[in-house]
Amino acid sequence: MPFGFSVILIYNIFQKINVSDVDITSQYKRAYNIDTFYLEHNKQLNKDENYEKIVERIHLEKYAIDNNIKYNILINSQNESAILPPDARILLMKVFDNFEVLIIFFIIYLSCTIISEEYYSGTIKNILIKPYKRVKILFSKILTDFLIIILVVLILVTFQYVLGGLLFGFESYSLDAIRYNTISQDIETMNLVKYILLLFTTKMFMYVILSSFSLLFGIITNNMALNILISLGAYFLSTFEILKNNITNYIFIYNWDISKYLFTDSTMLWQSIIISSISLLIFLLLIIIIFNKKDVRNI
């Protein structure tokens, strides 16, 4: 993880160096006028940008103008023609968007090695001869894996909190998290701590499922490189929104990131929670069955 902390540090310093002293109110007005024009002439301009994101920006920009907000509240996207400088609060809100790849790499590496490394090195034999049931040994490994993931994510978020506060000032943390709810088509405000906890909780679904997926293939293949390749492939495949359709909508990799439905679609939110929970239980069940039946005599 030292590499990950270095990446976060460099990113934050870069953001600090590039902060511009601008009239934020005029920038919001400029962004609002441009986005409104884009929306009204969307078909003629054929702009290569998500329509819903423009709609979200317009509502947030109007809210900022009407309430004389002097800080950046555009978390999902920003009009490139307007300058809205970052602060500690917005960087903390975007911590998973900015650094999730680091978390994913760590999860896959940890989960691919915590059990499969025992098979690869042959030490699994020494573990299994101890007077403990295989299920108990397995659950200790799984629990350790999950706890380390939770701890690392908490450390990463805390690191961003402290670093952002030192570079940009801690005062912005007293401001609420502001999001546009596409269901109610209205602005929602939430205590920043509550928002980060909500984001953390929903993200953990994906992290735990991906970890279980890696653990499963680690037991099946005993091949660390192949396991890492498969796990990374599953994650990156899940990021291709173009592949989503009526069939893939029920595949676990397109449902494990529950956080993206928090302010958009309550039906999809519950569907994702159900599919993710079922997928996790299936993976854990398969891990137990395969681990119990796996022959280690020839390892």
N, C-alpha and C positions, 0 to 999 in steps of 0.2 A: 503493500500500500504506500510506501514512501513515494513511489513514482506518481501515484494518484494525487497525493497531497501537493506534490510539485506542480502537477498540471493545474490544480485548483488555484494554487498561489500565483502562477504565471497568468492564468486567465483573469483573476481579480486585479492584478497589477495592470494588465493590459486595459481592462475596463476603466480603471482609475486614470490611467494616462490619457485615455481618449475621451474623458468627460469634457464636454463643451459647455461654456457659460452662455446659455441661450435664454431667451424669453419663452418659458415653457407654455404659457397661455397662448402665445401667437403660434407656437409649433402645433399645439392641439388644434387650433382653428385651421391652420394650413392642412394638417392631416385630415381633418373632418371634411373640408371642402374637396380635397382630392379624392378621398374614399367615396364620398357621396356622388361625385362625378363618375367614378369607376362603376358604382352600383347602378346608376341610371343608364349608363351606356355600356353595360357589361357585354351584351351580345355583339355590338358593333366593334368594341375594342378587342374582344376575344382575349382578355387578360388571363395569363397563365397563373392564376392564383385562386385558392379555394374561396368560393362564394361566401360560405358561412363565416370564414375568418374576416372578410371585409365587413359583413353585417355586424359581427361582434365588435370589431374595431370602431365602427361608426357609433354604436351605442355607448361604448366606453369613452370615446372622444367627446361625445355630446355631454355625457355625465361629468367629465372633467371640466369642460367649458362652463356648464351650468353651475357647478359647485366650486369653481375657481381653484381647482386642484393644481398644485405646483410640483407634482412628482409623477413618475412614470407608473401607469396602471395597466399598460398593455402587455399582458404576460404571454399570450399565445402567438402574437405576430405584431409587427409594427410597420407603419408606412415608411418606406425607405426614403421618401421625399421630405420627411419631417424628423427633426432631431429631438429625441427624448432621452436625456442622460439617465444612466442607472443609479440606483442607490442600494444600500445594504438590504433593504426590505425586498425589493424586486429580485435581487440576485438570490436571496434565500428562497423565495417562492419558486424560482426556476432551477433550484439546485438539482432536482432529478432530471429535468430536461437537459441541463448542461453537462451533467456528469454521470448519467445513468450507464453509459458504456463502460466506465471504470468499475461500477458496481457489478455489472453483468460479467465482465471478465474475471473479477475476483470470485464471484459466486460459482462460475463454471469451473475455474481452476480448483477451488476448494472442494466442491462437490465431486469433481472427477477424480480427486486424489485421496479423499478421506477414507474411502473403502477400497477402490481399485488399486491404490498403491500397496495396500496390504497383500493383495493377490500377486501383484507384480514382483514384490520383494520376497514373497513367500512367508512373511511374518503372520499371515492369516492363520497358519497352522498353529502357531504358538498361542494365538488368541483363543482359538476354538477348543484347545485342550484344557482350558481353564474351566472350573466347575460352574459355568454359567450357561444358561440356555442361549441358543443362537439369537432368538428374538430379543432377549435382554441386551446382548452385545450389539445387535443391529440398532436398537432404539437408542442406545447410548451414543452411537455414532451419528445417527440422524439428529438427535437432540443437540449434540455438540455443534453439528453443521449449522442448524437453524439458529442457534444462539449466537454463534460467531457472526453469521450474516447480519442479524439484528444489531449486534454490537458495532460492527463495521459501518453499517448505514448510519447509526446514531452518531458515531464518531465523525463521519464525513459531514453530516448535517451540522453538527456542533462546530466543526472546523470552519465551515462556510459562515456560520453565524458569527464566530469570533473574528475571523479574517475580514469579513464584510464590514463588521462594526468598526474595526480598527482603521480600515482604509476609507470608509465612507461616513462613519459616524453611527453610533448606536441609536440615535434619536428616531430614525425612520422605523425602527421596530415597534414603536408605540402606535403606528398607523395600522388601520385595518387592512386585511386582504380584500381586494375588490375584484369580483368576477361577474361576467355576464352569463345569465342563466337562459339558455336557448329554449327551455321548456316554458318558463313563465314570461320569456322575452323581457326580462327586467334585470336590473343591477342588484347583486347580492353583496353585502359586506359581512365580513367575519373577522373575529379576533385572529391575529396573525399566528399565535401559538396553536389555536384550535385548527386553523387551516393546515399548518404544517403537520400536525398530528394526524389529521384526516388524510392528507396526502401520503404520509408515511404508512399508515394502516392499509390503505388501498394498494399501494405499491408492493407491500409485503406479500400480497397474494401472488403476484408474478414472480417475485424472487424465490419464494418457497416452492412454487410449482416447478420453476426452472431448475432449482436445486434438486428436487425429487426426480425430475426427468434425467438429470445428469447422473444422479446416484443409481438410477435404474440401469442405464446403459453402461455405467461403470461395472456393475455386477455382471451384466450379460456378456460384455465384450472382453473385459480385462485389458483393453487396449486404450491407454490414456489419450493418445493422439487422436484416435478415431472418435472417442467419446467427446473430446473438446470440439472437434470439427462438427459433429452432429448437433451438439448443444448450441454452438454458435450459429450454425445454420438455422436451427429452429427459431432462435431469437431474431436474427436478421430477417428471416422470412416473415415473422410477425409484424415487422415494421412496414412492409409493403402494403399500403392501403388499397392499391389497385387490385390486389388478389382477393379482396373481400367481396363475397357474393352471398346468395341465399344458402349455399352449401357450406362454404368456409366460415360463415358466421357462427357455426356450431362447433368448430374446431377449437381446442383449448388455447392454442397460441394466439388466436384472435379474440380471446376473451380474458386472458390473464391480467391485462393491464386495466383494472377496474377504474383507476383514477380518471381515465379520459372520458368517462360517462358521468362524472360527479355533477356537472352543471349542464348536461346536454340531453340525456335520454334516460329517464327512470326505468323504462322497460328494458333497455339494453343493459342498464346497471344491474338489475336483478337477474337478468339472463346470464350475465357474465359471472356474477357471484355464484349462481347455481352450477354453471358449467365448470367454473374453476374449482369449486369445492368437490364436485364429483370427480374431476380429473385428478385432483390431489389424492383423494381416497383410493382411486384406482392405482395410481403410481405407487403409493405406500403399500397397498395390498400386494401388488406384483413384486415389489422389492422384498417383502417378507417371504413370499412363496419361493421366489428364485433363490434368495439367500439361504433359506432353510434346506433347499434341495441341491444346492450347488456342491459338486464333488471337489474337494480340495486336495485329494491324495496325490494327484499328478501335477500339482502346481509347484 
